[in-house]
Amino acid sequence: MKYQIWIFLLLACYTLFLLIIYLNKINLMVVTSNSMKPEFEFGDVLLVKKQEHYQVADIISYKINGVIVSHRINKIHINNQFETKGDGNLSSDLLLLKQENVIGRVIYIFPNIGHLVIFVQSKYMAIILILVMIYYLFLSTANILRKFLQRVYEKEY
């Protein structure tokens, strides 16, 4: 019974967290490279929020050619275009960004939590989930059969 209360509390906290993120229009991003190491690295989760203005040294997430990247603003050029660079990279990014490509500024980093997200999205997780479902199906069927046989046995004797 105690573990059920803990599971309920955990799910309630998770739901509240997601609700706060949704209401504040915050995006969750999983880091899939080390281009910003040591600031953050592969497997970290970023909270990203849209801003009206960005400044030099802000870490922003942006979408370019269908890929989401999170790098630091090095310089702001004419027409409010951003020059960005990953902290772990030797040179700046080749393209200047327009503000409409920017998803938002990184406001918080959760270290290593993204490894779980990456694992859940992998093919191995699908196999594990199928095996767990088969296991629970087997257990529940065995439990029903045991109860049925117990009733039959009690009626005979």
Secondary structure, 3 states (H helix, E strand, C coil): CHHHHHHHHHHHHHHHHHHHHHHCCEEEEECCCCCCCCCCCCCCEEEEECCCCCCCCCEEEEEECCEEEEEEEEEEEHHHEEEEECCCCCCCCCCCECHHHEEEEEEEEECCCHHHHHHHCCHHHHHHHHHHHHHHHHHHHHHHHHHHHHHHHHHHC
